[in-house]
Amino acid sequence: MANPLSFKPHPVDPHVELERRLAHAPREHAEALLVVYDILQAAHENGTLDAVHGLITARDKIAGRLAEAANTPEGKTALLNLLEAGKILASLDPTVLAPLAGALQQSSQDHKKETAPPSTWQLLRRATSEDGRRGLSFFTLLLTNLGKSLYR
């Protein structure tokens, strides 16, 4: 009959492997560590680390105040409004929004150039131009759809 072999596994210390990886880290990740040091230095110089430290140390107080504010009727309404505003922003078509942003910027620049308010005749000429009619069409459609949505 065969004799059983005795097997006793060596105890494994998980810290040994971690210490080995830590000892080799400066050599293996030298460039990344230098970048991290630069980021830390910049965050220290502009006060970001101080702000983060303040947020971390005051997290319980901040969370408590946020919970108190959210528990009021106004807080609940504000959160619901914020969610609805997010839905509106998510539903906007960027192909429509980009030209609208450009139009707002151009209108702002044109308005700054005006030294006196335009006459009624000038306003009428603007409104009846082809571009003016396009803009009026967009805003009348917006007003019409807004009116529809108010009574549905």
Secondary structure, 3 states (H helix, E strand, C coil): CCCCCCCCCCCCCHHHHHHHHHHHHHHHCHHHHHHHHHHHHHHHHCCHHHHHHHHHHCHHHHHHHHHHHHCCHHHHHHHHHHHHHHHHHHHCCHHHHHHHHHHHHHHHHHHHHCCCCCCHHHHHHHHHCHHHHHHHHHHHHHHHHHHHHHCC
